[in-house]
């Protein structure tokens, strides 16, 4: 499961890099740039949520080890 989560985090980082290349910095609220901004925000949310999941799994393993 941990490896799968790391793969998803890496894919999200790739999506962020791709969407940064699509951005038009002169017109950030244009049609293509708005879609790219939404993609960047969504991929960043995925990274945050998966990081929280990894942290909670690590805490769960430590508490199960003490019992």
C-alpha positions as CSV (number, residue, x, y, z in Angstrom):
1,X,0.0,0.0,0.0
2,X,2.8,2.4,0.9
3,X,4.5,1.9,-2.5
4,X,1.2,2.6,-4.3
5,X,0.8,5.8,-2.3
6,X,4.3,6.9,-3.3
7,X,3.5,6.2,-6.9
8,X,0.3,8.3,-6.7
9,X,2.3,11.2,-5.1
10,X,4.8,11.0,-7.9
11,X,2.1,11.0,-10.6
12,X,0.5,14.0,-8.9
13,X,3.9,15.8,-9.0
14,X,4.1,15.0,-12.7
15,X,0.6,16.5,-13.3
16,X,1.7,19.6,-11.4
17,X,4.8,20.0,-13.6
18,X,2.7,19.4,-16.8
19,X,0.1,22.0,-15.8
20,X,2.8,24.6,-15.0
21,X,4.0,24.2,-18.5
22,X,0.5,24.8,-19.8
23,X,0.0,28.0,-17.8
24,X,0.1,31.3,-19.6
25,X,1.5,33.8,-17.1
26,X,0.3,36.8,-19.1
27,X,-3.3,35.7,-18.9
28,X,-3.7,33.4,-15.8
29,X,-7.5,33.6,-15.9
30,X,-7.8,32.6,-19.5
31,X,-9.5,29.4,-20.5
32,X,-6.4,27.1,-20.7
33,X,-4.7,28.7,-17.8
34,X,-7.8,28.4,-15.6
35,X,-8.0,24.7,-16.3
36,X,-4.3,24.3,-15.6
37,X,-4.7,26.2,-12.3
38,X,-7.5,23.9,-11.3
39,X,-5.3,20.9,-12.1
40,X,-2.5,22.2,-10.1
41,X,-4.7,22.8,-7.0
42,X,-6.3,19.3,-7.4
43,X,-2.9,17.6,-7.6
44,X,-1.6,19.5,-4.6
45,X,-4.7,18.4,-2.6
46,X,-4.0,14.8,-3.6
47,X,-0.4,15.1,-2.4
48,X,-1.5,16.6,0.9
49,X,-4.2,14.0,1.5
50,X,-1.9,11.1,0.7
51,X,0.8,12.6,3.0
52,X,-1.8,12.7,5.8
53,X,-2.7,9.0,5.0
54,X,0.9,8.0,5.2
55,X,1.3,9.8,8.5
56,X,-1.8,8.2,10.0
57,X,-0.6,4.7,8.8
58,X,2.8,5.3,10.5
59,X,1.1,6.3,13.7
60,X,-1.2,3.3,13.6
61,X,1.8,1.0,13.1
62,X,3.5,2.5,16.2
63,X,0.5,2.1,18.4
64,X,-0.2,-1.5,17.3
65,X,3.5,-2.2,18.1
66,X,3.1,-1.1,21.7
67,X,0.0,-3.3,22.4
